[in-house]
Amino acid sequence: MRQEEMIKTVKMYSFVLFTVILICIGSMLLFNSVDMGANSANGYLNTAMGGFMDTESFLVIQKGYIFSYLIVGGIFLLVGLLFFCIFLYKFLLKDIDLDKL
């Protein structure tokens, strides 16, 4: 019986760690989306276009990269927060059974 409790505790903490990692990655992507999008657009400009492109096209590509980082970061953050809320709900009910998730 003691080993089953220990396994439940390990599952609980690993689930919390997973949600915290998702929240951190999502927050990092959201906060750094502009810098990462600009760097990705500059990399595209240097590799695919040979370093030359008109300004309007470059800005459209840059906005697309920034938007994609915002979307991915938002998804990670939302999933992490949702899993964390599920964990808190089960923890407050004193019914932590992670096998049902």
Buried (B, 14 or more C-beta within 10 A) or exposed (E): EEEEEEEBEEBBEEBBEBBEEBBEBBBBBBEEBBEBBEEBBBEBBEEEEEEEBEEEEBEEBBEBBBEBBBEBBBEBBEBBBEBBEBBEEBEEEEEBEBEEE
